[in-house]
């Protein structure tokens, strides 16, 4: 069995519960669900486009701390408070994945108050 390492960086918001920002095992890193909170002041972006952009910046910071990057993402799971925000979310994703498009699942769920988007990611590190 491959050893696991737990990833943490102050460049993304700290976990709000008993979990790690990410877990690295073998050549994979699984980033826990991230939301659009700014890691410096914990403010939340106002709309789905900005929340998606901030969320992906948090995912990116965690991946970099794990020795990976956004171009190595193979799977995204996107959780929306409302599927009516799908177009904004989808537009915000495009600059992060201009040519290599990861697999993706998008579902509507109940999220904490004012949170419109949550995203987790699976990436390779080698």
N, CA, C and O atoms as a GROMACS GRO file, in nm:
protein
  504
    1UNK      N    1   0.084  -0.118   0.000
    1UNK     CA    2   0.000   0.000   0.000
    1UNK      C    3   0.088   0.124   0.000
    1UNK      O    4   0.186   0.131   0.074
    2UNK      N    5   0.054   0.220  -0.083
    2UNK     CA    6   0.131   0.344  -0.092
    2UNK      C    7   0.110   0.430   0.033
    2UNK      O    8  -0.001   0.436   0.086
    3UNK      N    9   0.216   0.496   0.079
    3UNK     CA   10   0.199   0.586   0.194
    3UNK      C   11   0.117   0.709   0.154
    3UNK      O   12   0.121   0.754   0.040
    4UNK      N   13   0.044   0.759   0.249
    4UNK     CA   14  -0.039   0.879   0.226
    4UNK      C   15   0.028   0.999   0.291
    4UNK      O   16   0.094   0.988   0.394
    5UNK      N   17   0.010   1.112   0.227
    5UNK     CA   18   0.052   1.237   0.290
    5UNK      C   19  -0.066   1.333   0.285
    5UNK      O   20  -0.148   1.329   0.194
    6UNK      N   21  -0.072   1.418   0.384
    6UNK     CA   22  -0.182   1.511   0.396
    6UNK      C   23  -0.132   1.650   0.361
    6UNK      O   24  -0.031   1.695   0.414
    7UNK      N   25  -0.202   1.716   0.272
    7UNK     CA   26  -0.159   1.842   0.214
    7UNK      C   27  -0.228   1.957   0.285
    7UNK      O   28  -0.348   1.953   0.312
    8UNK      N   29  -0.151   2.060   0.316
    8UNK     CA   30  -0.206   2.180   0.379
    8UNK      C   31  -0.129   2.302   0.330
    8UNK      O   32  -0.007   2.299   0.318
    9UNK      N   33  -0.202   2.407   0.301
    9UNK     CA   34  -0.139   2.532   0.260
    9UNK      C   35  -0.221   2.650   0.311
    9UNK      O   36  -0.344   2.645   0.310
   10UNK      N   37  -0.156   2.756   0.357
   10UNK     CA   38  -0.228   2.876   0.398
   10UNK      C   39  -0.280   2.957   0.279
   10UNK      O   40  -0.350   3.056   0.298
   11UNK      N   41  -0.247   2.915   0.158
   11UNK     CA   42  -0.292   2.984   0.037
   11UNK      C   43  -0.434   2.947  -0.003
   11UNK      O   44  -0.486   2.998  -0.102
   12UNK      N   45  -0.496   2.859   0.075
   12UNK     CA   46  -0.637   2.823   0.057
   12UNK      C   47  -0.701   2.821   0.195
   12UNK      O   48  -0.631   2.804   0.295
   13UNK      N   49  -0.833   2.839   0.202
   13UNK     CA   50  -0.898   2.840   0.334
   13UNK      C   51  -0.874   2.708   0.408
   13UNK      O   52  -0.871   2.602   0.347
   14UNK      N   53  -0.858   2.715   0.541
   14UNK     CA   54  -0.839   2.593   0.618
   14UNK      C   55  -0.968   2.511   0.620
   14UNK      O   56  -1.076   2.565   0.601
   15UNK      N   57  -0.956   2.381   0.644
   15UNK     CA   58  -1.077   2.298   0.652
   15UNK      C   59  -1.171   2.347   0.762
   15UNK      O   60  -1.127   2.395   0.867
   16UNK      N   61  -1.300   2.336   0.736
   16UNK     CA   62  -1.402   2.379   0.832
   16UNK      C   63  -1.444   2.264   0.924
   16UNK      O   64  -1.532   2.281   1.008
   17UNK      N   65  -1.381   2.149   0.908
   17UNK     CA   66  -1.415   2.032   0.988
   17UNK      C   67  -1.296   1.939   0.999
   17UNK      O   68  -1.181   1.979   0.980
   18UNK      N   69  -1.324   1.815   1.029
   18UNK     CA   70  -1.220   1.714   1.052
   18UNK      C   71  -1.184   1.646   0.919
   18UNK      O   72  -1.224   1.532   0.894
   19UNK      N   73  -1.109   1.716   0.836
   19UNK     CA   74  -1.062   1.663   0.708
   19UNK      C   75  -0.941   1.742   0.662
   19UNK      O   76  -0.911   1.848   0.717
   20UNK      N   77  -0.873   1.692   0.562
   20UNK     CA   78  -0.754   1.757   0.507
   20UNK      C   79  -0.791   1.836   0.383
   20UNK      O   80  -0.890   1.806   0.317
   21UNK      N   81  -0.711   1.938   0.352
   21UNK     CA   82  -0.732   2.010   0.226
   21UNK      C   83  -0.716   1.914   0.109
   21UNK      O   84  -0.787   1.925   0.009
   22UNK      N   85  -0.623   1.821   0.122
   22UNK     CA   86  -0.603   1.719   0.018
   22UNK      C   87  -0.526   1.603   0.079
   22UNK      O   88  -0.460   1.615   0.182
   23UNK      N   89  -0.538   1.490   0.011
   23UNK     CA   90  -0.462   1.370   0.047
   23UNK      C   91  -0.389   1.324  -0.078
   23UNK      O   92  -0.447   1.314  -0.187
   24UNK      N   93  -0.260   1.297  -0.061
   24UNK     CA   94  -0.177   1.252  -0.172
   24UNK      C   95  -0.140   1.107  -0.145
   24UNK      O   96  -0.092   1.073  -0.037
   25UNK      N   97  -0.163   1.021  -0.246
   25UNK     CA   98  -0.125   0.881  -0.234
   25UNK      C   99  -0.076   0.834  -0.371
   25UNK      O  100  -0.143   0.855  -0.473
   26UNK      N  101   0.040   0.772  -0.373
   26UNK     CA  102   0.097   0.731  -0.500
   26UNK      C  103   0.112   0.852  -0.591
   26UNK      O  104   0.164   0.955  -0.550
   27UNK      N  105   0.066   0.839  -0.713
   27UNK     CA  106   0.074   0.948  -0.810
   27UNK      C  107  -0.053   1.030  -0.820
   27UNK      O  108  -0.074   1.099  -0.919
   28UNK      N  109  -0.139   1.023  -0.717
   28UNK     CA  110  -0.265   1.095  -0.719
   28UNK      C  111  -0.278   1.191  -0.602
   28UNK      O  112  -0.222   1.168  -0.495
   29UNK      N  113  -0.351   1.297  -0.624
   29UNK     CA  114  -0.388   1.388  -0.515
   29UNK      C  115  -0.537   1.415  -0.527
   29UNK      O  116  -0.587   1.453  -0.633
   30UNK      N  117  -0.608   1.395  -0.414
   30UNK     CA  118  -0.751   1.424  -0.407
   30UNK      C  119  -0.768   1.549  -0.324
   30UNK      O  120  -0.735   1.551  -0.205
   31UNK      N  121  -0.821   1.655  -0.386
   31UNK     CA  122  -0.848   1.780  -0.316
   31UNK      C  123  -0.990   1.775  -0.262
   31UNK      O  124  -1.085   1.744  -0.334
   32UNK      N  125  -1.003   1.806  -0.134
   32UNK     CA  126  -1.136   1.812  -0.072
   32UNK      C  127  -1.218   1.923  -0.134
   32UNK      O  128  -1.164   2.013  -0.198
   33UNK      N  129  -1.347   1.917  -0.115
   33UNK     CA  130  -1.437   2.019  -0.167
   33UNK      C  131  -1.396   2.158  -0.122
   33UNK      O  132  -1.376   2.183  -0.003
   34UNK      N  133  -1.383   2.248  -0.217
   34UNK     CA  134  -1.346   2.386  -0.190
   34UNK      C  135  -1.461   2.478  -0.230
   34UNK      O  136  -1.539   2.447  -0.320
   35UNK      N  137  -1.469   2.590  -0.160
   35UNK     CA  138  -1.572   2.690  -0.189
   35UNK      C  139  -1.503   2.822  -0.220
   35UNK      O  140  -1.381   2.833  -0.209
   36UNK      N  141  -1.580   2.922  -0.257
   36UNK     CA  142  -1.526   3.048  -0.303
   36UNK      C  143  -1.487   3.147  -0.196
   36UNK      O  144  -1.506   3.268  -0.214
   37UNK      N  145  -1.432   3.099  -0.084
   37UNK     CA  146  -1.387   3.188   0.022
   37UNK      C  147  -1.244   3.234  -0.005
   37UNK      O  148  -1.159   3.155  -0.045
   38UNK      N  149  -1.219   3.362   0.017
   38UNK     CA  150  -1.085   3.415   0.005
   38UNK      C  151  -1.005   3.370   0.128
   38UNK      O  152  -1.052   3.387   0.240
   39UNK      N  153  -0.886   3.312   0.109
   39UNK     CA  154  -0.810   3.261   0.223
   39UNK      C  155  -0.755   3.370   0.315
   39UNK      O  156  -0.715   3.340   0.428
   40UNK      N  157  -0.751   3.494   0.269
   40UNK     CA  158  -0.694   3.601   0.353
   40UNK      C  159  -0.797   3.661   0.448
   40UNK      O  160  -0.764   3.693   0.562
   41UNK      N  161  -0.920   3.678   0.402
   41UNK     CA  162  -1.021   3.741   0.489
   41UNK      C  163  -1.152   3.662   0.498
   41UNK      O  164  -1.247   3.706   0.563
   42UNK      N  165  -1.156   3.546   0.434
   42UNK     CA  166  -1.271   3.455   0.436
   42UNK      C  167  -1.398   3.517   0.379
   42UNK      O  168  -1.509   3.471   0.407
   43UNK      N  169  -1.381   3.623   0.298
   43UNK     CA  170  -1.498   3.680   0.229
   43UNK      C  171  -1.540   3.583   0.120
   43UNK      O  172  -1.460   3.504   0.070
   44UNK      N  173  -1.665   3.591   0.083
   44UNK     CA  174  -1.722   3.503  -0.019
   44UNK      C  175  -1.760   3.586  -0.140
   44UNK      O  176  -1.829   3.687  -0.128
   45UNK      N  177  -1.716   3.542  -0.255
   45UNK     CA  178  -1.751   3.612  -0.379
   45UNK      C  179  -1.904   3.615  -0.394
   45UNK      O  180  -1.974   3.532  -0.338
   46UNK      N  181  -1.953   3.713  -0.471
   46UNK     CA  182  -2.097   3.739  -0.474
   46UNK      C  183  -2.177   3.651  -0.570
   46UNK      O  184  -2.289   3.612  -0.537
   47UNK      N  185  -2.122   3.618  -0.687
   47UNK     CA  186  -2.202   3.545  -0.785
   47UNK      C  187  -2.134   3.412  -0.820
   47UNK      O  188  -2.022   3.385  -0.778
   48UNK      N  189  -2.203   3.331  -0.898
   48UNK     CA  190  -2.153   3.196  -0.930
   48UNK      C  191  -2.024   3.202  -1.011
   48UNK      O  192  -1.936   3.118  -0.991
   49UNK      N  193  -2.011   3.297  -1.102
   49UNK     CA  194  -1.889   3.308  -1.181
   49UNK      C  195  -1.770   3.337  -1.090
   49UNK      O  196  -1.668   3.269  -1.098
   50UNK      N  197  -1.782   3.438  -1.004
   50UNK     CA  198  -1.672   3.476  -0.915
   50UNK      C  199  -1.645   3.369  -0.810
   50UNK      O  200  -1.530   3.345  -0.774
   51UNK      N  201  -1.751   3.304  -0.760
   51UNK     CA  202  -1.729   3.196  -0.663
   51UNK      C  203  -1.655   3.079  -0.729
   51UNK      O  204  -1.568   3.018  -0.667
   52UNK      N  205  -1.690   3.048  -0.852
   52UNK     CA  206  -1.620   2.940  -0.923
   52UNK      C  207  -1.474   2.976  -0.944
   52UNK      O  208  -1.385   2.894  -0.922
   53UNK      N  209  -1.448   3.100  -0.985
   53UNK     CA  210  -1.311   3.146  -1.007
   53UNK      C  211  -1.230   3.138  -0.878
   53UNK      O  212  -1.117   3.088  -0.879
   54UNK      N  213  -1.285   3.187  -0.768
   54UNK     CA  214  -1.215   3.183  -0.639
   54UNK      C  215  -1.196   3.039  -0.592
   54UNK      O  216  -1.090   3.004  -0.540
   55UNK      N  217  -1.298   2.956  -0.611
   55UNK     CA  218  -1.290   2.815  -0.573
   55UNK      C  219  -1.177   2.746  -0.647
   55UNK      O  220  -1.099   2.672  -0.588
   56UNK      N  221  -1.166   2.771  -0.778
   56UNK     CA  222  -1.060   2.710  -0.856
   56UNK      C  223  -0.922   2.764  -0.817
   56UNK      O  224  -0.824   2.690  -0.824
   57UNK      N  225  -0.914   2.889  -0.776
   57UNK     CA  226  -0.787   2.942  -0.727
   57UNK      C  227  -0.746   2.868  -0.598
   57UNK      O  228  -0.628   2.842  -0.577
   58UNK      N  229  -0.844   2.835  -0.514
   58UNK     CA  230  -0.816   2.758  -0.392
   58UNK      C  231  -0.770   2.617  -0.428
   58UNK      O  232  -0.674   2.566  -0.370
   59UNK      N  233  -0.838   2.554  -0.523
   59UNK     CA  234  -0.798   2.420  -0.569
   59UNK      C  235  -0.656   2.426  -0.624
   59UNK      O  236  -0.574   2.339  -0.594
   60UNK      N  237  -0.627   2.526  -0.704
   60UNK     CA  238  -0.495   2.542  -0.764
   60UNK      C  239  -0.387   2.555  -0.656
   60UNK      O  240  -0.281   2.492  -0.667
   61UNK      N  241  -0.412   2.634  -0.553
   61UNK     CA  242  -0.314   2.651  -0.445
   61UNK      C  243  -0.286   2.520  -0.374
   61UNK      O  244  -0.171   2.490  -0.341
   62UNK      N  245  -0.389   2.442  -0.352
   62UNK     CA  246  -0.373   2.313  -0.285
   62UNK      C  247  -0.298   2.216  -0.374
   62UNK      O  248  -0.209   2.144  -0.328
   63UNK      N  249  -0.333   2.213  -0.503
   63UNK     CA  250  -0.261   2.124  -0.595
   63UNK      C  251  -0.113   2.159  -0.601
   63UNK      O  252  -0.029   2.069  -0.602
   64UNK      N  253  -0.081   2.285  -0.605
   64UNK     CA  254   0.060   2.327  -0.609
   64UNK      C  255   0.133   2.284  -0.481
   64UNK      O  256   0.249   2.242  -0.487
   65UNK      N  257   0.065   2.294  -0.368
   65UNK     CA  258   0.126   2.250  -0.242
   65UNK      C  259   0.150   2.099  -0.243
   65UNK      O  260   0.237   2.048  -0.173
   66UNK      N  261   0.070   2.028  -0.323
   66UNK     CA  262   0.082   1.882  -0.333
   66UNK      C  263   0.180   1.840  -0.442
   66UNK      O  264   0.204   1.720  -0.461
   67UNK      N  265   0.237   1.936  -0.515
   67UNK     CA  266   0.329   1.903  -0.623
   67UNK      C  267   0.260   1.874  -0.756
   67UNK      O  268   0.316   1.804  -0.841
   68UNK      N  269   0.140   1.927  -0.773
   68UNK     CA  270   0.066   1.908  -0.898
   68UNK      C  271   0.025   2.045  -0.950
   68UNK      O  272   0.076   2.147  -0.904
   69UNK      N  273  -0.066   2.047  -1.045
   69UNK     CA  274  -0.117   2.172  -1.100
   69UNK      C  275  -0.248   2.146  -1.173
   69UNK      O  276  -0.287   2.032  -1.194
   70UNK      N  277  -0.315   2.254  -1.210
   70UNK     CA  278  -0.447   2.242  -1.272
   70UNK      C  279  -0.443   2.161  -1.402
   70UNK      O  280  -0.539   2.091  -1.434
   71UNK      N  281  -0.335   2.169  -1.476
   71UNK     CA  282  -0.326   2.093  -1.601
   71UNK      C  283  -0.319   1.943  -1.578
   71UNK      O  284  -0.331   1.865  -1.672
   72UNK      N  285  -0.300   1.901  -1.454
   72UNK     CA  286  -0.294   1.759  -1.420
   72UNK      C  287  -0.425   1.707  -1.362
   72UNK      O  288  -0.434   1.590  -1.324
   73UNK      N  289  -0.528   1.791  -1.357
   73UNK     CA  290  -0.659   1.749  -1.305
   73UNK      C  291  -0.722   1.653  -1.405
   73UNK      O  292  -0.730   1.682  -1.524
   74UNK      N  293  -0.768   1.538  -1.355
   74UNK     CA  294  -0.835   1.440  -1.440
   74UNK      C  295  -0.984   1.433  -1.413
   74UNK      O  296  -1.060   1.384  -1.496
   75UNK      N  297  -1.029   1.484  -1.295
   75UNK     CA  298  -1.171   1.478  -1.262
   75UNK      C  299  -1.208   1.594  -1.171
   75UNK      O  300  -1.139   1.622  -1.073
   76UNK      N  301  -1.317   1.660  -1.205
   76UNK     CA  302  -1.377   1.762  -1.120
   76UNK      C  303  -1.518   1.718  -1.082
   76UNK      O  304  -1.592   1.666  -1.166
   77UNK      N  305  -1.553   1.739  -0.958
   77UNK     CA  306  -1.691   1.722  -0.916
   77UNK      C  307  -1.739   1.860  -0.872
   77UNK      O  308  -1.682   1.920  -0.780
   78UNK      N  309  -1.843   1.908  -0.938
   78UNK     CA  310  -1.894   2.042  -0.913
   78UNK      C  311  -2.032   2.028  -0.850
   78UNK      O  312  -2.119   1.957  -0.900
   79UNK      N  313  -2.049   2.099  -0.739
   79UNK     CA  314  -2.175   2.098  -0.666
   79UNK      C  315  -2.231   2.239  -0.672
   79UNK      O  316  -2.166   2.334  -0.626
   80UNK      N  317  -2.350   2.254  -0.728
   80UNK     CA  318  -2.414   2.384  -0.741
   80UNK      C  319  -2.536   2.392  -0.651
   80UNK      O  320  -2.611   2.295  -0.638
   81UNK      N  321  -2.555   2.507  -0.588
   81UNK     CA  322  -2.676   2.529  -0.510
   81UNK      C  323  -2.798   2.536  -0.602
   81UNK      O  324  -2.909   2.502  -0.562
   82UNK      N  325  -2.776   2.579  -0.726
   82UNK     CA  326  -2.883   2.587  -0.824
   82UNK      C  327  -2.826   2.560  -0.963
   82UNK      O  328  -2.725   2.619  -1.002
   83UNK      N  329  -2.890   2.472  -1.036
   83UNK     CA  330  -2.844   2.444  -1.173
   83UNK      C  331  -2.863   2.565  -1.264
   83UNK      O  332  -2.811   2.566  -1.376
   84UNK      N  333  -2.937   2.665  -1.219
   84UNK     CA  334  -2.949   2.788  -1.298
   84UNK      C  335  -2.815   2.862  -1.307
   84UNK      O  336  -2.800   2.952  -1.389
   85UNK      N  337  -2.718   2.825  -1.222
   85UNK     CA  338  -2.584   2.884  -1.227
   85UNK      C  339  -2.487   2.805  -1.314
   85UNK      O  340  -2.368   2.835  -1.317
   86UNK      N  341  -2.537   2.703  -1.384
   86UNK     CA  342  -2.451   2.616  -1.464
   86UNK      C  343  -2.370   2.693  -1.569
   86UNK      O  344  -2.250   2.670  -1.583
   87UNK      N  345  -2.434   2.784  -1.641
   87UNK     CA  346  -2.366   2.856  -1.749
   87UNK      C  347  -2.254   2.942  -1.693
   87UNK      O  348  -2.144   2.943  -1.747
   88UNK      N  349  -2.280   3.015  -1.583
   88UNK     CA  350  -2.176   3.098  -1.522
   88UNK      C  351  -2.059   3.012  -1.474
   88UNK      O  352  -1.943   3.047  -1.495
   89UNK      N  353  -2.091   2.901  -1.408
   89UNK     CA  354  -1.986   2.811  -1.360
   89UNK      C  355  -1.904   2.758  -1.476
   89UNK      O  356  -1.781   2.757  -1.470
   90UNK      N  357  -1.970   2.715  -1.580
   90UNK     CA  358  -1.902   2.658  -1.696
   90UNK      C  359  -1.810   2.761  -1.762
   90UNK      O  360  -1.699   2.728  -1.803
   91UNK      N  361  -1.856   2.885  -1.772
   91UNK     CA  362  -1.773   2.992  -1.830
   91UNK      C  363  -1.650   3.019  -1.743
   91UNK      O  364  -1.542   3.045  -1.796
   92UNK      N  365  -1.666   3.014  -1.612
   92UNK     CA  366  -1.554   3.040  -1.522
   92UNK      C  367  -1.449   2.929  -1.527
   92UNK      O  368  -1.331   2.954  -1.500
   93UNK      N  369  -1.490   2.808  -1.562
   93UNK     CA  370  -1.396   2.696  -1.571
   93UNK      C  371  -1.303   2.706  -1.692
   93UNK      O  372  -1.188   2.663  -1.685
   94UNK      N  373  -1.352   2.763  -1.800
   94UNK     CA  374  -1.279   2.760  -1.926
   94UNK      C  375  -1.136   2.816  -1.921
   94UNK      O  376  -1.046   2.753  -1.977
   95UNK      N  377  -1.111   2.930  -1.857
   95UNK     CA  378  -0.972   2.979  -1.854
   95UNK      C  379  -0.876   2.887  -1.778
   95UNK      O  380  -0.756   2.887  -1.804
   96UNK      N  381  -0.928   2.810  -1.685
   96UNK     CA  382  -0.844   2.720  -1.606
   96UNK      C  383  -0.806   2.594  -1.684
   96UNK      O  384  -0.704   2.532  -1.656
   97UNK      N  385  -0.888   2.558  -1.782
   97UNK     CA  386  -0.866   2.436  -1.861
   97UNK      C  387  -0.883   2.468  -2.009
   97UNK      O  388  -0.976   2.419  -2.073
   98UNK      N  389  -0.792   2.550  -2.066
   98UNK     CA  390  -0.810   2.596  -2.204
   98UNK      C  391  -0.802   2.485  -2.309
   98UNK      O  392  -0.872   2.490  -2.409
   99UNK      N  393  -0.718   2.385  -2.287
   99UNK     CA  394  -0.705   2.278  -2.387
   99UNK      C  395  -0.735   2.141  -2.328
   99UNK      O  396  -0.809   2.063  -2.388
  100UNK      N  397  -0.680   2.111  -2.212
  100UNK     CA  398  -0.704   1.982  -2.148
  100UNK      C  399  -0.827   1.993  -2.059
  100UNK      O  400  -0.824   2.060  -1.956
  101UNK      N  401  -0.932   1.926  -2.099
  101UNK     CA  402  -1.057   1.934  -2.025
  101UNK      C  403  -1.072   1.808  -1.940
  101UNK      O  404  -1.079   1.698  -1.993
  102UNK      N  405  -1.078   1.824  -1.806
  102UNK     CA  406  -1.092   1.706  -1.721
  102UNK      C  407  -1.233   1.647  -1.734
  102UNK      O  408  -1.326   1.714  -1.780
  103UNK      N  409  -1.248   1.523  -1.691
  103UNK     CA  410  -1.382   1.467  -1.677
  103UNK      C  411  -1.453   1.549  -1.568
  103UNK      O  412  -1.387   1.608  -1.482
  104UNK      N  413  -1.585   1.552  -1.572
  104UNK     CA  414  -1.657   1.636  -1.475
  104UNK      C  415  -1.795   1.581  -1.449
  104UNK      O  416  -1.862   1.529  -1.538
  105UNK      N  417  -1.836   1.594  -1.324
  105UNK     CA  418  -1.973   1.568  -1.283
  105UNK      C  419  -2.025   1.696  -1.221
  105UNK      O  420  -1.954   1.759  -1.143
  106UNK      N  421  -2.147   1.735  -1.253
  106UNK     CA  422  -2.208   1.853  -1.193
  106UNK      C  423  -2.345   1.815  -1.140
  106UNK      O  424  -2.428   1.759  -1.212
  107UNK      N  425  -2.368   1.845  -1.013
  107UNK     CA  426  -2.497   1.814  -0.951
  107UNK      C  427  -2.546   1.932  -0.869
  107UNK      O  428  -2.467   2.017  -0.826
  108UNK      N  429  -2.677   1.936  -0.847
  108UNK     CA  430  -2.736   2.038  -0.761
  108UNK      C  431  -2.750   1.979  -0.621
  108UNK      O  432  -2.801   1.868  -0.604
  109UNK      N  433  -2.706   2.055  -0.521
  109UNK     CA  434  -2.709   2.010  -0.382
  109UNK      C  435  -2.743   2.128  -0.291
  109UNK      O  436  -2.746   2.243  -0.334
  110UNK      N  437  -2.768   2.097  -0.166
  110UNK     CA  438  -2.784   2.202  -0.065
  110UNK      C  439  -2.645   2.236  -0.011
  110UNK      O  440  -2.573   2.150   0.039
  111UNK      N  441  -2.609   2.363  -0.023
  111UNK     CA  442  -2.479   2.411   0.025
  111UNK      C  443  -2.501   2.509   0.140
  111UNK      O  444  -2.614   2.555   0.160
  112UNK      N  445  -2.397   2.541   0.216
  112UNK     CA  446  -2.411   2.640   0.323
  112UNK      C  447  -2.465   2.772   0.269
  112UNK      O  448  -2.454   2.802   0.150
  113UNK      N  449  -2.522   2.851   0.356
  113UNK     CA  450  -2.583   2.978   0.318
  113UNK      C  451  -2.488   3.066   0.237
  113UNK      O  452  -2.372   3.084   0.273
  114UNK      N  453  -2.538   3.118   0.127
  114UNK     CA  454  -2.467   3.208   0.034
  114UNK      C  455  -2.361   3.139  -0.051
  114UNK      O  456  -2.304   3.202  -0.140
  115UNK      N  457  -2.333   3.012  -0.026
  115UNK     CA  458  -2.238   2.938  -0.109
  115UNK      C  459  -2.313   2.885  -0.230
  115UNK      O  460  -2.414   2.816  -0.216
  116UNK      N  461  -2.264   2.919  -0.349
  116UNK     CA  462  -2.329   2.878  -0.473
  116UNK      C  463  -2.258   2.762  -0.541
  116UNK      O  464  -2.319   2.688  -0.618
  117UNK      N  465  -2.127   2.745  -0.511
  117UNK     CA  466  -2.045   2.646  -0.581
  117UNK      C  467  -1.949   2.579  -0.482
  117UNK      O  468  -1.890   2.645  -0.396
  118UNK      N  469  -1.934   2.448  -0.497
  118UNK     CA  470  -1.828   2.374  -0.428
  118UNK      C  471  -1.767   2.281  -0.532
  118UNK      O  472  -1.838   2.223  -0.615
  119UNK      N  473  -1.635   2.267  -0.529
  119UNK     CA  474  -1.565   2.184  -0.628
  119UNK      C  475  -1.459   2.101  -0.558
  119UNK      O  476  -1.384   2.152  -0.475
  120UNK      N  477  -1.452   1.971  -0.592
  120UNK     CA  478  -1.337   1.890  -0.551
  120UNK      C  479  -1.270   1.840  -0.677
  120UNK      O  480  -1.330   1.836  -0.785
  121UNK      N  481  -1.144   1.801  -0.662
  121UNK     CA  482  -1.064   1.765  -0.779
  121UNK      C  483  -0.975   1.645  -0.752
  121UNK      O  484  -0.927   1.626  -0.640
  122UNK      N  485  -0.954   1.566  -0.855
  122UNK     CA  486  -0.859   1.456  -0.854
  122UNK      C  487  -0.755   1.487  -0.960
  122UNK      O  488  -0.789   1.515  -1.075
  123UNK      N  489  -0.628   1.481  -0.921
  123UNK     CA  490  -0.520   1.514  -1.015
  123UNK      C  491  -0.406   1.414  -1.001
  123UNK      O  492  -0.393   1.347  -0.898
  124UNK      N  493  -0.324   1.407  -1.105
  124UNK     CA  494  -0.204   1.326  -1.099
  124UNK      C  495  -0.088   1.415  -1.056
  124UNK      O  496  -0.091   1.537  -1.073
  125UNK      N  497   0.015   1.352  -1.000
  125UNK     CA  498   0.130   1.428  -0.955
  125UNK      C  499   0.256   1.390  -1.028
  125UNK      O  500   0.361   1.450  -1.005
  126UNK      N  501   0.249   1.290  -1.114
  126UNK     CA  502   0.369   1.244  -1.184
  126UNK      C  503   0.351   1.256  -1.334
  126UNK      O  504   0.442   1.221  -1.410
   0.00000   0.00000   0.00000
